[in-house]
């Protein structure tokens, strides 16, 4: 499948500080890549290089095969909602912002006006179309920012903290919109500190720290890999201390009635044999979440 | 580019229309500045100083100087304002390139600046009693 975004070997240095080192990312249509990392890891610098806002010292970026640093029309393929920024003019209405940014992204005025109407309908902001942005709620402003990014039908969306500061309902709506956009075939690069959001949305993830990518892969595979050989063994009643002491040697850990077994499948069968006839409630492979993976990767680094 | 000019013009016009206090503030401030300069010059030159027809020349010079200053500073002021309000990156994501967009923005902003200059001129003509007369032909570049 043709990559919408292809960034290879990006380097960026600010004086003595190496902000980004050998970062390569690629995104295919319909993919959501969660680009994660602690503060100061190099996420924003990378995003700015991808968006043509910052020249990389080394490496190259291709948006639909075009270099945004040499050919500004490559930016027609890109829409962005940048964190910490308003992204829209507060003194203009929702509709005026959409038309302004649509034209600024290369649409004709008439086309931008039509598209603005469609976007307002999609976002459920028709009633607020003539309201100045400063009078809109944060959730509506965030939706409008997303609408501005979508005005010119970009193939790639850079979303930096799209759900930050939103109430639960607004955040869920934005999440649903992101899912819908991915289904339509948009490639989405999502950066967020809300790891549960990233886990729900991302088909792939990349973790960056101190400018280097430490981990990249499909979300399900990464979670599976980090879950490792752990099993939760839950009993109806806790084991007596003398029985537990003998089972500890087989790899059983924790205090009852819920225990954790560290080891492979064969060892688990030996443990279950040894537990007989103690009543079992549940035996299941332990699951991990993105938070755990993130902390392990970042902590290990 | 014409569409871009139109939306930029509309943007600056909307700012002017929605926030008239800023416009009135600029007219009052610049009129007071001119009067302070004018009265200050008279004070320095002494009570016998008579500007006569030179008031008109002073006024025309002040207006042109203000217009030039506004045109030069609006770009840097606009950029720092965009950086503060957090819209600068979105402006730089234009496929036209930031420099052409900012040039078009400056050109489109000239309309509202001329309106501001016209209002200041009217206020000062009323206050000082000076009269400016020129044919529209003098606006054409020779």
Interface residues (C-beta under 8 A of the other chain):
Chain A: X48 X51 X52 X53 X72 X73 X74 X75 X76 X78 X80 X82 X84 X85 X86 X87 X88 X89 X90 X91 X92 X96 X99 X100 X101 X103 X104 X105 X106 X107 X108 X109 X112 X132 X148
Chain B: X3 X4 X6 X7 X10 X11 X14 X15 X18 X19 X85 X86 X87 X89 X90 X91 X92 X93 X94 X95 X96 X97 X101
